[in-house]
Each structure stands twice: as structure tokens, then as C-alpha cells.
Amino acid sequence: MKKNIYILFATIAVLITACKKGSLDRFPQTEIAPNLFFNTEEDLALYVNGLLLMPDRGSYLNDQSSDNVATTAAVEVKNIMAGNANAQNITGGWNWKRLRDINYFLENYNKAKVTSEVKNHYIGLAKYYRAQFYLDKVQRFSNVPWYSGTLNPDDKELFKPSDARALVMDSVMADLDFAYNHVREGVPAGTPGKWAVGVFYSRAALYEGTYRKYHTELNLKATANAFLETTVKITGEVMASKKFSIFNKDLPDQDYGTLFSSQDLTSNPEVILVNIFDLAKKTSQNVNGVVFGDYEQAPARDLIQAYLMKDGSRFTAVPNYDKLGFVKEFENRDPRLAQTMAYPGWIRVPDAQPYIQRLNKNFTGYHQLKGYVNSTDQTILNSVDFPVYRYAEVLLNYAEALAELGILNQSQLDESVNLIRKRAGMPNLNLAQANASPDPLLQQQFNNVESNQGVIFEIRRERRVEFAFENTRYDDLMRWNAGKLLAKSPEGMYFAGLGKYDLTGDGVEDIILIDKSQTIPDEDHKEKNSLGVVLNYYRTGEIGSDATVFLKNGTSGGAIVTESAIRKFEEPKYYYRPIPQQQVVLNNNLKQVFGW
């Protein structure tokens, strides 16, 4: 039964600025005088709780910008790679209202008649939220104006140029350092405490450290190691606290998946911050209708191929791995694969028989289990918690930063990456072996890694596998300067050509691919398999035809093709977004970066 610990987050409309969208230039139209409100700890808590903003189960849909999925949605980066983007039609991201709400608190908290410890806790939370806000801005625009206070219509600061990325990120790190050292450990369930701040602190530091290391256009490589050292320091302290551990009940075929289908994560030792959902408490969310892979997104074959074999060897070293069908792809693989994707033989509630993969047009044929709740009970469907921060991230951040610094050793791997592998029943990652024999495919994909190649590649693989569909892959590719991987159009299942195929793993055919020129017969004339079950028919051909299933080589076979658009990732331009042209017109001190 879910713990009965919940926070009621009040909306304090009279305290939150009624700003015009995207601006900082309007004074609050309705506002209680600060000296009438900011007096007690309850006042501070009420305001800061109103700032709480956490990712939810919709995050399972946010890998659409990455190479983990194919998508039919109008995803921004996909549109950019089509070559039609400019500052007139890329208009998102330049919204500053939340910053004003945060800064308003930081200008007025001191009126409260409370101890310094109390004040510093709430200051820390506000600065944590400000750091999150600004990291998002830097990830999108690189250089942005840094505002530490609220602004009025006649303030000259409204028309300042963007500040340098280095200045902004130094300010972000300062905010996070203060928050990490002052936010309390003991906080209500579902709200960030010291260790949650620590996870984000390490994430921000790792992002900036690796971004500076691999993006020469910034001319900041000399400062990269300081951020990586911060990552090691903070993650090391989280680990040393002994407050958290990898969730492991010695059930390698279940433990990983439990993290994403649990009705209660408040006591899970791996979950450092949880977004709590409970239909009975009117905090519900259900993403089954979109996450499974019938709407907009479907897992890409490239992700499936990234998972190792169960013995730790590479799937991509298997002879003709790229010509293996669905059933063979799932044999003897890392158990996390079958806890992330619908596998051959999986049964979808309330059905009694194994699910047969649907081959929808422009989809890959694969279906996503992570985030999907295999139930028809509305209470269960709507009451699954979301793990905002997991201890697994702490361990992987720690290992990656050490590897990038060139000081990772085997014992550090054993206390980080190998604990994650152990949960999945996978063999340990051996540092010497990895560096002696780097994965040639990953070497081709990440050809800018100069040292410690083998182990860095394997840590990157672990990140991709462990956090698949958790909205991390795109940011990882950006910081590693690997945007070119997005230029490859996602593909789906492999079929050798027309004919019958088994998709449930029982050796009995379930579907039949026929030529696009043929007509699918009516139910009475469809062929049945040896079990007397009618086969599912699909008209097959090349992309652009009126077929349902598009194969790379048409009726001659190949992987499913999901799109015909030619993608191009222009470097370094597409690592950034333009400032919306309307904002540049309003403030001609703003300058576009890197070719926008």
C-alpha cells in the first residue's frame, strides 16, 4: 500500500507574476506586499512548494529527439535536420516567467522571522530550481542573459546582451553548490532534499564538463576537468552517505522493470526523488495509450542492437546480426531488453495468448514496455510512481567522470557500473579488457574519444541501456558531440522478404507479408497457421508506395523503413537553437550563435 505521505502544493496566484509569456518586463499586476506574506516558515514553504516542477511519466515519450526511437511526430530536431529551420519558425524556449517567480522569492525571503538554517533551506531550493531553469537555457542557446533579480518595464537590464556561457554556468554551479550544502536531507516524500539536489548537481557538472571537452567551438576545453572533478566529488559523497543502493531482489528478469511499474517507490532504496501518483489522492497519470508504440513513437532497431548478449559479449559481433529477425534478436540478451521492449511471447493483459507485434505504417514493429503498465485496472494504471532521480545515475555519472579524467580503476568500476550490471545478472565490466578491445562500431560512432576508449564506450552503452526512454539519450548525444548519429533514419524489424513469420517465438507463423500489388483476402479466405489461427496480412513494398510495411529493399526484404526524409546534422549549428527572431527585434543586443 502506498505510503500516506503527500504534499499539498498550493497555487499562490497573487504572489506569482502575471508576466506576458516569454518576457521579464512586466511588474506583477496583483501582488501581496512581501512584508505581509514572507513572515513565517509556513509562508516560505508555501511559496517554494508552489515552484515544485518535476518530470513525470510523460518522460517515457521524450526520447523522440534521439536515436532510440522512430517517431511520426513533428519533433523539433527532426524538422531542423530537414533543413527548413530558422529563427522565424523555431520560436520555443525563450520564456522567462518561471525565473521571475524564483527570483521574486530570492528577493523577499529575508523578511521572514526565522533562523538562518530555515532560510537557507528554502533559498537552496529556490536556487536549485533556478539552476535547473538556466541549465535548460544553456543546453538550448549556450549564451543567455543571466538575471539574478526581478525586472520592471524601465530596467535597462531587459535589453542587455546574452552573457557568456562560462559566466552563466559558473552561476549555475554556485547556485547548486549553495543548494547542496543547505537543503535539508529530511524533506516530505515527493519533494527534493539534499541528495536529490546532489544528483542534479552531478548531472549538470557532467554535462558541462563533457560538453566543453568535446565541443571545440566553445574554446572552453581547458576548463572541462574542473566540472568533471565536481561530478566525482558530489557523486562520491552521495555514494559515501550509504543512504541509497541499487534495487536488487536477485530477480534479474524482474528487478529492473519493477522500477517503472511500481505503485510505490517512496521506500525503494534506489529512488532518490519520486513523483508520486495515486488515483485515490487525485494525483494520477496514465500514458498507456501513447507509450506502447501505436502512437507517434516506436523503439528503433539501433537501440535493440546496443544491448549486449547475456554473457557480456556484443550482439553486433554475432555473424549476420543485422539480418536476424525479431525472435532471434531477443535470444540470450541482457535481461533489461525484455523489461524495456515487448518480447516474443509477451502477453498483454487481458489477452490469454501472446501478443503479436503490429506492423503499423511508419512504425518499427517494436513496442515499448518501459512506462507501459500491463493492466486494465484504472487504479493501477493511474497510480504508478515515476522515479525522477535514481541511484543508478549517480553511479554512472561517477564512473563516466572518472573515465573522462583518465583516473578510473577497476575497484571504482566494481562499486559503480558493475552494481548496475549485477542487478541485471550481467557479467562485470573489466577495465583492462574493454580498453584492450574497444567496440569497433562504437569506435566509429564516437571517433572523437582519444583515450580510455573501450571503457568510455561501454559506460556510454550502459547509460543508453539503463536509461532507455527516460529522456537522457538526446542530452548525452549533444554533450558527446555525437549529433551526427541523429542523421541516420531509424529502422525497424528485419524481414528477409515476402512470406510467413513467427513473432511469438513458438515456431508457428503469425503474420504473412504479401506484395503490395496483392489484395488482402477477406476473413473467410485468409490462410491459417498450424494452430488454426488466421494469419495477420500486411501488404509490403518500398517506402512511398501504398504498402503498409516498408522494407529497405522493398519485396526483396531488409529492415523496416520508417521515413523517406533525408536528414542532415550540421555541426556545430544544430547543437544549438536560434533565439526567436521576435526577441532579437525587441532587443537588438541579442546575437545569434553558430550560424543561426
C-alpha positions in Angstrom: 0.0 0.0 0.0 1.3 3.4 -1.0 2.7 5.4 2.0 0.2 8.0 3.1 2.7 10.9 2.7 1.7 13.6 0.3 2.3 17.2 -0.1 -0.5 19.7 -0.9 1.0 22.2 -3.3 -1.0 25.4 -3.1 -1.2 27.8 -6.0 -0.5 31.3 -4.8 -1.7 33.2 -7.8 -1.4 36.6 -6.1 2.3 36.0 -5.4 3.2 34.7 -8.9 3.8 37.2 -11.6 1.3 37.8 -14.2 4.0 38.1 -16.9 3.5 38.1 -20.6 4.7 34.8 -22.0 8.4 34.9 -22.8 9.2 38.1 -21.0 10.6 39.6 -17.8 9.4 43.1 -18.4 6.0 43.3 -16.6 5.6 44.2 -12.9 3.1 41.9 -11.1 -0.4 43.2 -11.7 -1.7 41.6 -8.5 0.7 41.1 -5.6 0.5 40.9 -1.9 3.1 43.2 -0.3 6.1 41.0 0.7 6.1 42.2 4.2 2.5 40.9 4.6 3.4 37.4 3.4 7.1 36.4 3.8 6.9 36.2 7.6 7.0 32.6 8.7 8.5 29.3 7.7 5.0 28.3 6.5 5.0 31.2 4.2 8.4 30.3 2.7 7.4 26.6 2.4 4.1 27.5 0.7 5.8 29.7 -1.9 8.7 27.3 -2.6 6.3 24.3 -2.8 4.5 26.2 -5.5 7.7 26.2 -7.5 8.0 22.5 -7.5 8.4 21.2 -11.0 9.3 17.5 -11.7 9.3 15.3 -14.8 6.5 12.7 -14.8 5.6 9.6 -16.7 5.4 11.6 -19.9 9.2 11.4 -19.8 8.9 7.9 -21.3 7.8 9.6 -24.5 10.7 12.1 -24.6 13.3 10.0 -26.4 11.7 11.1 -29.7 14.6 13.6 -30.3 17.1 10.8 -30.0 18.2 7.7 -32.0 16.4 5.4 -29.6 13.1 5.8 -31.3 11.3 6.4 -34.6 8.6 9.0 -34.5 5.9 10.3 -36.7 5.6 13.5 -34.6 6.9 16.9 -35.7 9.9 16.7 -33.4 12.0 19.9 -33.5 15.4 18.4 -34.2 13.9 16.2 -36.9 12.5 19.3 -38.6 15.8 21.1 -38.2 17.7 18.3 -39.9 15.3 18.5 -42.8 16.8 21.9 -43.5 13.8 24.1 -43.0 14.6 25.7 -39.7 15.4 29.4 -39.0 14.9 32.0 -36.2 11.4 32.8 -37.6 10.0 29.3 -37.3 12.0 27.9 -34.3 10.4 30.0 -31.6 10.4 27.9 -28.4 12.4 28.1 -25.3 12.6 31.9 -24.7 10.1 32.0 -21.7 11.4 33.6 -18.5 8.3 33.7 -16.3 9.5 30.9 -14.1 12.8 32.7 -13.5 10.9 35.8 -12.3 8.9 33.6 -9.9 12.1 32.2 -8.5 13.9 35.5 -8.3 10.9 37.1 -6.6 11.3 34.7 -3.7 15.0 35.2 -3.5 14.4 39.0 -3.2 11.9 38.7 -0.4 12.6 35.6 1.7 14.7 37.6 4.1 11.7 39.3 5.6 10.7 36.1 7.3 11.4 35.9 11.0 13.0 32.5 11.1 16.5 31.1 11.7 19.3 31.2 9.1 19.0 27.4 8.8 15.4 27.7 7.8 16.0 30.5 5.4 19.0 28.7 3.8 16.9 25.6 3.2 14.3 27.4 1.2 16.9 29.6 -0.5 18.7 26.4 -1.5 15.5 25.0 -3.1 14.9 28.2 -5.0 18.5 28.2 -6.3 18.2 24.5 -7.2 15.1 25.4 -9.3 17.0 28.4 -10.8 19.9 26.2 -11.7 17.6 23.8 -13.5 16.0 26.6 -15.4 19.3 28.0 -16.5 20.9 24.7 -17.5 17.9 24.1 -19.7 18.5 27.5 -21.3 22.3 26.9 -21.8 21.6 23.5 -23.3 19.3 25.2 -25.9 21.0 28.5 -26.6 24.5 28.3 -25.0 24.8 32.1 -24.3 21.8 33.7 -22.5 21.3 36.7 -20.2 21.8 35.9 -16.5 19.2 37.6 -14.3 19.6 37.3 -10.6 16.6 39.6 -9.7 13.2 40.6 -10.9 12.9 43.3 -13.5 10.5 46.2 -14.1 9.5 47.7 -17.5 12.0 50.5 -17.3 15.0 48.4 -16.3 17.9 48.7 -18.7 18.8 45.1 -17.9 15.9 44.0 -20.1 17.9 45.0 -23.1 21.3 43.6 -22.1 23.1 41.2 -24.4 23.5 37.5 -23.6 26.1 36.6 -21.1 28.8 34.2 -21.9 28.1 30.5 -21.3 31.1 30.4 -18.9 29.6 33.1 -16.7 26.1 31.6 -16.7 27.4 28.1 -15.9 29.6 29.4 -13.1 26.5 30.9 -11.7 24.6 27.7 -12.1 27.3 25.8 -10.3 27.3 28.4 -7.5 23.5 28.0 -7.1 23.8 24.2 -7.0 26.7 24.3 -4.5 24.7 26.5 -2.1 21.6 24.3 -2.5 23.6 21.1 -2.0 25.1 22.5 1.2 21.9 23.9 2.7 18.9 22.0 1.6 17.8 19.6 4.3 18.1 15.8 4.0 14.8 15.2 5.7 12.0 16.5 3.4 8.5 15.4 2.7 8.1 12.5 0.2 7.9 13.7 -3.3 10.0 16.8 -2.8 13.7 17.4 -3.4 16.1 17.1 -0.5 19.9 17.4 -0.2 20.6 14.1 -2.1 18.2 14.9 -4.9 20.0 18.2 -5.3 23.2 16.3 -5.4 22.1 14.1 -8.3 21.2 17.1 -10.4 24.4 18.9 -9.3 26.4 15.9 -10.6 24.3 15.8 -13.8 24.9 19.5 -14.6 28.6 19.2 -13.9 29.0 16.1 -16.0 27.0 17.7 -18.8 29.1 20.8 -18.9 32.4 19.1 -18.4 31.9 16.7 -21.2 30.3 19.3 -23.4 33.4 21.6 -23.0 35.7 18.7 -23.6 34.1 17.6 -26.9 32.9 20.9 -28.3 35.9 22.7 -29.6 33.7 25.6 -31.0 33.3 26.8 -27.4 37.1 27.2 -26.8 36.5 26.0 -23.2 38.2 22.6 -23.2 40.8 23.8 -20.7 38.1 24.3 -18.1 36.3 20.9 -18.6 38.2 18.9 -16.0 37.0 21.2 -13.1 33.4 20.2 -13.9 34.3 16.5 -14.1 36.1 16.8 -10.8 33.0 18.3 -9.3 31.0 15.4 -10.6 33.3 12.9 -9.0 33.2 14.8 -5.7 29.4 15.0 -5.5 28.7 11.5 -6.6 31.4 10.2 -4.3 29.7 11.9 -1.4 26.2 10.5 -2.3 27.8 7.1 -2.5 29.6 7.5 0.8 26.4 8.5 2.5 25.2 4.9 2.3 21.7 6.2 2.0 20.9 4.6 -1.3 21.6 1.3 -3.2 20.7 -0.4 -6.4 17.3 -2.1 -6.1 18.1 -5.8 -6.3 16.0 -8.6 -5.1 18.1 -11.2 -7.0 15.4 -11.4 -9.7 17.3 -10.2 -12.8 14.3 -10.8 -15.1 12.1 -8.5 -13.0 14.0 -6.1 -10.7 14.8 -3.5 -13.4 11.3 -3.4 -14.7 9.9 -3.0 -11.2 11.3 0.5 -11.1 8.9 1.6 -13.8 5.7 -0.2 -12.9 5.6 0.2 -9.1 2.7 1.6 -7.2 5.0 2.8 -4.5 8.6 4.0 -4.9 8.7 6.1 -1.8 10.6 3.3 0.1 12.6 2.0 -2.9 16.4 2.2 -1.9 17.4 3.3 -5.4 14.9 6.1 -5.9 16.3 9.4 -4.6 13.4 11.5 -5.8 10.0 10.2 -6.7 7.0 11.8 -8.4 4.1 10.2 -6.6 0.9 9.2 -8.3 -2.2 7.8 -6.7 -5.7 7.9 -8.3 -7.3 7.9 -4.8 -5.4 11.0 -4.0 -6.3 12.7 -7.3 -2.7 12.7 -8.4 -3.0 10.4 -11.4 -1.4 9.8 -14.8 -1.8 7.1 -17.4 0.4 7.0 -20.6 -0.5 3.6 -21.8 -2.4 4.9 -24.8 0.8 6.6 -26.2 3.8 4.9 -24.8 3.3 1.4 -26.1 4.3 2.2 -29.7 1.0 2.7 -31.6 1.1 6.4 -31.4 3.9 8.6 -32.7 6.9 6.7 -31.4 8.3 3.2 -31.6 11.7 1.8 -30.5 14.4 1.8 -33.1 16.4 -1.2 -34.1 19.6 0.6 -33.4 18.7 0.6 -29.7 17.9 -3.1 -29.7 21.3 -3.8 -31.2 23.0 -1.8 -28.4 22.1 -4.4 -25.7 24.8 -7.0 -25.0 24.4 -10.7 -25.1 23.6 -12.3 -21.7 27.2 -13.5 -21.4 28.5 -9.9 -21.9 29.6 -10.3 -25.5 28.5 -7.9 -28.2 25.3 -8.6 -30.1 26.9 -6.7 -33.1 29.7 -9.4 -33.1 27.2 -12.1 -33.9 27.5 -13.2 -37.5 24.9 -11.5 -39.7 23.4 -9.8 -36.6 21.8 -7.2 -38.9 19.8 -9.9 -40.7 18.3 -11.5 -37.6 14.6 -11.4 -37.2 12.6 -10.4 -34.1 12.6 -13.7 -32.3 16.4 -14.3 -32.7 17.1 -10.7 -31.7 15.7 -11.4 -28.2 17.5 -14.7 -27.6 20.2 -14.7 -24.8 20.3 -10.9 -24.4 20.8 -8.6 -21.5 17.6 -9.1 -19.4 16.9 -5.4 -19.4 16.0 -5.7 -23.1 12.9 -7.8 -22.3 12.0 -5.4 -19.5 12.1 -2.4 -21.8 10.6 -3.8 -25.0 7.7 -6.2 -25.7 9.5 -9.5 -26.4 8.4 -12.7 -28.3 5.8 -14.5 -26.1 4.9 -11.5 -24.0 1.2 -11.5 -23.0 -0.8 -8.3 -23.0 -3.5 -8.1 -20.3 -6.3 -9.1 -20.6 -5.4 -11.4 -23.5 -4.7 -15.1 -22.9 -2.4 -15.6 -25.9 1.0 -13.9 -26.6 0.9 -10.5 -28.2 1.7 -10.4 -32.0 3.6 -7.3 -32.9 1.6 -4.9 -35.0 3.4 -3.6 -38.1 1.8 -0.1 -38.4 2.8 2.1 -41.3 5.9 4.3 -40.4 6.4 2.4 -37.2 9.3 -0.1 -36.4 7.3 -3.1 -35.3 8.9 -3.0 -31.8 6.8 -2.0 -28.8 7.9 -0.2 -25.6 7.3 -1.8 -22.2 9.1 0.8 -20.0 6.4 3.1 -18.9 3.6 0.8 -20.0 1.5 -0.7 -17.2 0.3 -4.2 -18.1 -3.1 -4.0 -16.5 -6.7 -2.9 -17.2 -7.4 -1.7 -13.7 -7.7 2.1 -13.7 -6.5 2.5 -10.2 -3.3 0.6 -11.1 -2.9 2.3 -14.4 -3.1 5.7 -12.9 -1.1 5.1 -9.7 2.3 4.2 -10.9 5.1 6.3 -9.4 7.8 7.9 -11.6 11.5 7.7 -10.5 12.8 11.2 -11.0 16.3 10.5 -9.8 17.8 7.0 -9.5 20.9 6.0 -7.7 21.9 4.2 -10.9 22.5 7.7 -12.4 24.8 8.6 -9.5 26.9 5.5 -10.2 27.1 6.1 -13.9 27.9 9.8 -13.6 30.7 8.8 -11.2 32.2 6.2 -13.5 32.0 8.4 -16.6 33.6 11.4 -15.0 36.5 9.3 -13.7 36.9 7.7 -17.1 36.9 11.1 -18.8 39.5 12.3 -16.3 41.6 9.2 -17.1 41.8 8.0 -13.5 39.1 5.3 -13.4 40.3 2.0 -11.9 38.7 -1.5 -11.6 37.6 -1.1 -8.0 35.7 2.1 -8.9 34.1 0.2 -11.8 33.1 -2.5 -9.3 31.4 -0.1 -6.9 29.5 1.7 -9.7 28.8 0.2 -13.2 29.1 -3.4 -12.0 26.5 -3.0 -9.3 24.0 -1.9 -12.1 25.1 -4.9 -14.2 24.8 -7.2 -11.2 21.1 -6.3 -10.8 20.5 -7.5 -14.4 22.6 -10.6 -14.0 25.2 -9.4 -16.4 28.9 -10.1 -16.1 31.2 -7.4 -14.7 32.8 -4.8 -17.0 36.5 -5.4 -17.0 38.5 -2.2 -17.4 41.6 -3.7 -19.0 39.6 -5.9 -21.4 37.4 -3.1 -22.5 40.3 -0.8 -23.3 42.3 -3.6 -25.0 39.4 -4.3 -27.3 37.1 -1.3 -28.0 33.8 -2.0 -29.7 34.6 -1.1 -33.4 31.0 0.0 -34.0 31.1 2.4 -31.1 34.6 3.5 -32.1 33.1 4.5 -35.4 30.2 6.3 -33.8 32.3 8.1 -31.2 35.5 8.8 -33.1 36.4 11.9 -31.0 37.3 9.9 -27.9 41.0 10.0 -27.7 41.9 7.8 -24.6 40.2 5.2 -22.4 38.2 4.4 -25.5 37.0 1.0 -24.6 35.7 1.7 -21.1 34.2 5.1 -22.1 32.3 3.3 -24.9 31.0 0.7 -22.5 29.9 3.3 -20.0 28.1 5.1 -22.7 26.4 1.8 -23.7 25.3 1.3 -20.1 23.8 4.8 -20.0 21.9 4.1 -23.2 20.6 0.7 -22.0 19.9 1.6 -18.3 18.1 4.9 -19.2 16.4 4.0 -22.4 13.2 6.0 -22.7 14.0 8.1 -19.6 14.8 11.3 -21.6 18.6 11.2 -21.2 19.8 10.0 -24.6 19.4 13.2 -26.6 21.3 15.3 -24.0 24.0 12.6 -23.9 24.5 12.7 -27.7 24.6 16.5 -27.5 27.3 16.7 -24.8 29.4 14.0 -26.5 29.3 15.9 -29.8 27.7 13.0 -31.5 24.8 14.7 -33.2 25.7 13.0 -36.4 24.1 9.8 -35.1 20.7 11.5 -35.4 21.2 11.8 -39.2 20.6 8.1 -39.6 16.8 7.5 -40.1 15.5 5.0 -37.6 14.8 1.5 -38.8 12.7 -1.4 -37.5 12.5 -5.2 -37.6 14.2 -7.2 -40.3 12.4 -9.5 -42.7 14.2 -11.5 -45.4 11.4 -10.9 -47.9 7.8 -11.8 -48.5 6.3 -14.8 -46.7 5.2 -16.1 -43.3 6.9 -15.2 -40.0 6.7 -16.3 -36.4 6.7 -13.3 -34.0 5.8 -15.0 -30.7 8.7 -17.4 -30.6 6.7 -20.7 -30.6 7.8 -21.7 -34.1 4.4 -21.1 -35.6 3.8 -18.4 -38.1 1.7 -15.4 -37.0 1.9 -13.0 -39.9 2.3 -13.0 -43.7 3.9 -10.3 -45.9 2.4 -10.1 -49.3 3.3 -8.0 -52.3 1.8 -4.5 -52.3 0.1 -5.3 -55.6 -2.0 -8.1 -54.0 -5.3 -7.6 -52.2 -5.7 -8.8 -48.6 -8.4 -11.5 -48.7 -11.5 -11.4 -46.6 -11.6 -13.2 -43.3 -13.1 -16.4 -44.8 -10.3 -16.8 -47.3 -7.3 -15.8 -45.2 -4.7 -18.5 -44.6 -4.5 -20.1 -41.1 -1.4 -21.4 -39.3 -0.9 -24.9 -37.9 -2.8 -23.9 -34.8 -5.8 -22.9 -36.8 -5.3 -19.2 -36.2 -5.8 -16.7 -39.0 -2.6 -15.0 -40.1 -2.2 -11.3 -40.0 -1.7 -10.0 -43.5 0.5 -7.0 -44.5 1.0 -5.5 -47.9 4.7 -4.9 -48.4 6.8 -2.7 -50.6 9.2 0.2 -50.8 8.7 3.4 -48.9 6.5 5.9 -50.7 4.2 3.2 -52.1 0.7 2.4 -50.8 2.0 -0.6 -48.9 1.6 -0.9 -45.1 5.1 -2.3 -44.4 8.0 -0.5 -46.0 11.2 -2.6 -46.3 14.6 -1.2 -47.2 14.7 -3.3 -50.3 11.0 -3.5 -51.0 9.7 -7.0 -51.6 13.3 -8.3 -51.5 13.5 -7.7 -47.8 15.5 -5.7 -45.3 14.8 -3.7 -42.2 11.5 -1.8 -41.9 12.0 1.8 -43.1 10.1 4.5 -41.2 10.7 7.7 -43.1 11.9 8.9 -46.5 13.2 12.3 -45.5 16.9 12.9 -45.8 18.4 14.0 -42.6 21.5 16.2 -42.2 23.0 17.3 -38.9 25.0 20.5 -39.5 27.8 20.9 -37.0 28.1 22.9 -34.8 25.0 24.8 -35.7 22.4 22.1 -34.8 23.7 21.6 -31.3 22.0 24.9 -30.5 18.8 26.7 -31.2 18.2 30.3 -32.5 16.9 33.0 -30.3 13.4 33.6 -31.6 13.6 36.5 -34.2 10.9 38.4 -32.4 13.1 38.6 -29.3 16.1 39.9 -31.4 13.9 42.6 -32.9 12.8 43.7 -29.4 16.4 43.6 -28.1 19.0 44.1 -30.8 21.7 43.5 -28.3 20.9 39.8 -28.5 23.1 37.9 -31.0 22.6 34.6 -32.7 25.4 32.0 -32.3 27.0 29.4 -34.6 25.4 30.3 -37.9 21.8 30.9 -36.8 
